[in-house]
Amino acid sequence: MAAQIAAALFLHRSLGLTAFSDIIQCLVLSSATAAFVPLILRSVGRIRLFWSLITMGLTLWLAYQLSWTYYEVILQRDVPDLCLWDVVLFLHIAPLMAALALRSHVPRDEYSGRVGRLDFALLLVWWLYLYVLIVMPWQYVVPDIANYNRNLNTLYAAEKLAFLLGLLACWLTSKGQWRRLYASLLWMSVLYSTGSAMANWAIARKTYYSGSLYDIPLIASMAGLSWIGLRTKVEKPDQEAVGNSTAYGVWVARSGMIVVFSLALFASWAISDQQIPSKIRLFRLALTFLAAFCMGVMVLVRQRILDRELVRLLEHSRDSFDNLKRLQAQILQSEKLASIGQLVGGAAHELNNPITAMLGYSDLLLNAKLTSEQQPLAAKIGQYVRRTRSLVASLISFARQTPAAKTPLDLNTLGRTAVKLTEPQWQALGIAVRTELDRQLPKVLGDSNQLLQVCLQMVGNCLHALSERGGTVLSVRTEQNGSLCLLEFACATTAKTGSNHGSSSIDPLDSLGLAACLGILQEHEGHVRREQTEDGHLVLSVELPAAKIATASPKESTVPVLWQSRPYA
């Protein structure tokens, strides 16, 4: 900048000054273009597209500057008044306007799909149509330097004004780093527009030459773009920015419709303007028809895309409505289940008192002097009362619906404890208990109270089957099967069935108890199985995954130590 200012102040108009000024402008503009490349490489998505469009606009500007340097430095003659490269200078603002239209500073912009891009393309095609309509006829159809320069400068000024208004709108709707970026671009664009207007004014008065003071604002704007590219670190949308994407999309769509309808006005203007040559009128009329056809195709494609999007949104709305109805039904069902849970919990608490009394009286009855016929009947009363109490405990656990804390447990200990707690029942029935426990069995993760409840339910079912169908032996066995730990309760009854899964005499209370056990085991990622063989054996087995621990501390099990070592066979 200092060298350019010094050259403009102290050097006279000459080929050396022209070459120096043109080369300086090429170098500064190349620097500005290269400064935005790292931003492209660091960004993704819409942000990368934003910086790519900015770089494309600067690349077109650089291409025009290189052509200007080629004429003045290499060919050593003035740039032609009717220059083909003027269209490149005019179009270099189009990618910049497209970059602003992306609204990359707005997070999660809804209006960034194919319809939006097609609207932007429609607007850009319209700008190209205006250039060909207004400027090019005076360049190729009927060459006229005065009309060409006047129309080019007027249309170029309108394009720059539209770009400045877009920058102003983005600056007003952005915050933080994006606001500072748009402010910098706005000031650089104002500086460039001012310098361009001054240069055109000097050219019209034949006082402009390359390297003069009129080039200082232009070079300053180029250097400012280099500074913006080097200092900017914007790589993501501004989370605080608020943009009404629906209103913005409607505005862009309406602008596209205005663009299409404006073709009719330009056609009328081309026909009614009798002051221009007939060749230009025919050229403009033919061009308008061609542009109307191209834009009509684009509008048709846009409408098809929009129809598909509307159909997709309609199907999505229907699915959302169906899901909402199902969710309402599930919420209603959940409320019903919650009410049932509260009712069950209250009823179960009320049943606990009479059950406790019945259990106490049944124990007193067993300790009384009874005949050999009365003793089994009294034992059955206690057995049924205990099973009923176990069912009530399951109902209370269901009503609470609270997840239990899981600790490492020993299935052998749980099996022994269940046998010990049911000792009065199986002794009164004259049943012998045999245990076959794997001492190397790994521990499982679970809640000791819930899993003990499952074991008690298994033993109770077996004892009930033995008392109803005959039998004197209950077997308790544990083993490891791969990554599973197995706890099995088996009893051999005298009755036989005809199939592997025949119906047993287990009463409804036992079935409900097994259902409660199934819920507990599902919470522990385990399974419960019931099998009845042809020879009358009833097998109830519990499968639980082995805990992934090496050793266990003495506090891992909450089962009383009293039941952890006593054998029964």
MOBELMO-V937943 format. One line per field, one symbol per residue. ss: DSSP state (H for helix, E for strand, - for the rest). Layout:
# MOBELMO-V937943
ss->???
This chain:
# MOBELMO-V937943
ss->-HHHHHHHHH----HHHHHHHHHHHHHHHHHHHHH-HHHHHH--HHHHHHHHHHHHHHHHHHHHHHHHHHHHHH-----------HHHHHHHHHHHHHHHH----E-------HHHHHHHHHHHHHHHHHHHHH-HHH------HHHHHHHHHHHHHHHHHHHHHHHHHHHH---HHHHHHHHHHHHHHHHHHHHHHHHHHHHH--------HHHHHHHHHHHHHHHHHHH------E------HHHHHHHHHHHHHHHHHHHHHHHHHHHH-----HHHHHHHHHHHHHHHHHHHHHHHHHHHHHHHHHHHHHHHHHHHHHHHHHHHHHHHHHHHHHHHHHHHHHHHHHHHHHHHHHHHHHHHHHH----HHHHHHHHHHHHHHHHHHHHHHHHHHHHH------EEE-HHHHHHHHHHH-HHHHHH---EEEEE-------EEE-HHHHHHHHHHHHHHHHHHHHHH---EEEEEEEEE--EEEEEEEEE---------------HHHHHHHHHHHHHHHH---EEEEEE----EEEEEEEEEE--------------HHH------
